[in-house]
């Protein structure tokens, strides 16, 4: 690896393959994507500007394109998976290698993919570059604190030499710093936890595969044996409530930031005030 080069931790080819395989039955496992997309579009509704030209990053189905088109937006889609990009008439690309010219879009909606990017700071810098001045970026992805019950069950089942079966996760507190380092103005980062109750571990694993979220680490451990999987499933079941269902958590990070423009309000002296999300999403009067 060359000096200064970002280490690759995710397998780009496998990532695309997993998303392509999930495309066929994605509607059966789309609850997390739908939840994040609904929240991002709710936040967009608070914006007092038109933002007509939109780049959608992450398009596992046509819902984002259809909903934004219904708002009168001009849409271009990109996805790490070839199938997802194709069904949306878009471009296959990783977020840290976006093939678009600088100052091309007024709005970027990045839903559900940034947790699997090798160079997240680089991806955010590119997103800033392809935005026009005073353009908005809205993003959502799973972060630190996700899947604690599954993680604990796998660790317990594997004993003294556990493998890394769940991806490294970004803490929501770090996302604001990442936005600032990438050059975004008025950065806002916040999070929420979505709790989903499962009748068993294998139903959860089926959802993860069905949303294209299975392990894509370059240094993946060997496949778990049947004995280890059975032990992990038993530990997962031990965490169940009285009705036999286990509550698992998905932590979701949300980010927003504007590309700097001279017309934007200048921030107050550091530490003198705290910007609310509503303020950050409405930098100008309509």
N, C-alpha and C positions, 0 to 999 in steps of 0.2 A: 504493500500500500504506500502511495506517495505521501510525503510530508504534507500535512494540512488536508488530506483527503478524508471525507466523512466515511467512517466504517459502515459497511453494509451489514445490517442485522436481519433484514427481511429478504426473502427470496422473491424477486420481482416476477419471475416467470410463474412460480407456484401461486403467487397472489392473484395474477390474472386468471390462471386456470381454475382456482377455487371460485372466483366470482363468476366465471363463465359456467361452471357446473351448477352453481346455485341459481342461475337465471331462470331455468325452466320452472322451478317450483317456488320461486322467491315469495310469491303471494301467500304461501302457507307459513312463512317465517318472517314476515315483514314488520312485526309489531314495533321493534326498536327503531327501524328506519322511519316508519310512519310517525312515531312519537317525536323524533327529532325534527323531521321535516315540518310537522304541524307547528312546533315551537318556533322554528326559524321563520316561517311565513307569518306567524303571529307578530313576531318582532319586526318583520319587514312592514307590516301594516301600520306600525307606529311611526314610520319614516315619512317625513313631510315633503319628499321629493319624488320625481318620476323614475329615474334610474332605468332607462329603457333597454339598454343592451346588457344582457345577462350571460354569465358563464356559470353553468351548473357543473360542479365537480362531484362525481359520485351519482350515477343514474342507474340503479339496479332495476328500475322499471320506468314507465313513462309518466309517473304521477307528478314529479316536480316540473317536468317540461309542460305538461298539460295545464297544471294550476297556474304557473307563471305566464304561459301563453294566454290564458283566460284573463290575466291582468293587463294584457296589451304589451307584454315584454317581447323583445327579440331574443331568441334563445340559441345558445350553442352549448352542447353537452360534451363532457369528457369523462372517461372512466378508465380505471386500470385494466378492466376486462374488455376484451374485444367484442363479445356478444352484447354486453350492456351498452357499449358505445354505438354499436351498429344498429340496435333496435331503436335508438334515439337519434339516428342520423348524425352521430357525433364522431369524436376523435378518441382513439385509445391513447392514453398517456398517463404516466405517473405524475403525481403532484409536484415532485421536485425536478421535473423535466417538462414543464408545460410548453407546448409548441406555438405559443401565440405572441404576437407583436406587443411591444409596450403600448400602454394607453389604449387598449382595445375595448374595455368593458366599463360600464358604470356600476355594475353589481356582480359580486361573486357569491354564490351559495354553495358551500362545501359541506355536504351532509354524509357523515358516517364513514369516512375513509381515512382521515388524517391520523388515526391510531396505527396505521400500517405503513407509514411513510419512512423511508430510511433517513432522509434529511428533512426533518420538520422545519427547522429554522430556514433552510434554503427554499422549501416549498412556500413558506409565508413571504419570503422576500420576492419570489417570482410572482405570487399572487398580487403583491403590492405593485410590482412593475407593470403587470398587464392591466391594472385598473387605471382609469383616467383620474386626473386630479379631482379630489372631492368625491371619489367613488367609494363604495361601501363593500366590506367583506363581512359575511356572516357564516359562521362555521359551528358544527356540532360533531362530537365524536366521543366514544367511550374512553374513560380515563381511569386514573388510579382509584382503587377501591372497588373495581368491578369483579364479580365472580368470587367473592371470598369463600363461600361454602365449597364450591368446586375445587378451588385452589387448596383449601385445607384437607379435603377428602383425598386428593391426589397425593399430596405430600405425606399424609399419614399412611396411605396404602403402599407407597414406594419405600418407606423406611429410611435407612441411613444414606441412600444415594439417589435422591429424587432427581428427575429430569425437569427441564423447563418446558412445560406444556402450555403455559399461558404467557402471552406477550408482556414485555415491559410496558408500563402504563404511565402516562403523563399526569402529574398532579395539577389540579386546576389552578393552584397558586403559582405554578410556573408559566401558565399560558399567557398571563398579562405581560410578564417579562419578555416572552418570546415575541409577542406582538410589537412591543416597544423596540426591541432589537431589530425587527424586520422593517421598521420605519413607519408603522401605522400611527396615526394621530387618534387621540381620544380612545385608547384601547380599553375594552371592557371584557373581563373574564368572570364567569360564574358557573355554577353547576347545580345539578339535582341528582337524585337517586331514584331509579325506577325499580320497583320490586315486582318480581314475577314468581309465581308459586308453581312448583313442578311436582308431579307425582313420582318422579324418579330421575336419576342422573342421566340416563340414556335419552330421555325426552329433551333435557337441556342440551346434550351434545348434538342431538338431531337439529335443534334450533340453530346452534352455532354453525353447523355445516350448511344448513339451509339458507343462512344469511351471508354465507361466504366468509365466516369469521373463524374458521378452524386455523390451527397452527401453521404459520408461514415463515417461521424462523429459519435462517440458513443453517444454524446449528441445532436442528431438531433432534431430540433424543429418540432412541429406538421405540417402536410401537409398544404399547403396554400389553402385557400378557393378559390372557383371559382371567387368570387368578387375581392379578393386580386390579383389573377393571372391576371384578366382582367385589373385591375388598373396598375399593373406592366407592362403588355404588352403595354398599352397606353403610359406609361412613356418611355418605350424603343422606341416606334414609334416616340415620340416627338424629339428624338435625331437623327432622320433620315435625310439624305441629300435630295436634291431636287428630286432625283429619287425614293424616298421612301425607300431606304435601309439604315440601320444603321451600322456604322463601329464599330466593337468590336475588342478588342485587346487581344492577347495572348502573355504574356512576357515569353521568354524562357531563362532559365539559362543553360549555358554550363560549364562543369568542366573537367579538365584533371590533372592527377598526375601520377608520377612514384613511384614504390616501391623502396626504397633506395637500393643502391648497391655501393660497394667501387669503381667501375669503373666509376661512374658518375662524371661529373665535379662538383667541389665544388662551392657553391654560393659565390658571392662577399660579402664584408662587407655590412651589412644592410643599405640601403639608398644610396649606391654608384652606383647602376645601376638598370634598369628595364628590366626584361626578357620578350621577345616577345613570342607570341604563337608559332611561327615557331621555335624559339630556344628551347622551352620546348618540342616540339614534335620531335625534332631531337637531342637527347643528345649525340649520337654517330655517327661517320662517318660510311657509309655503308661498 
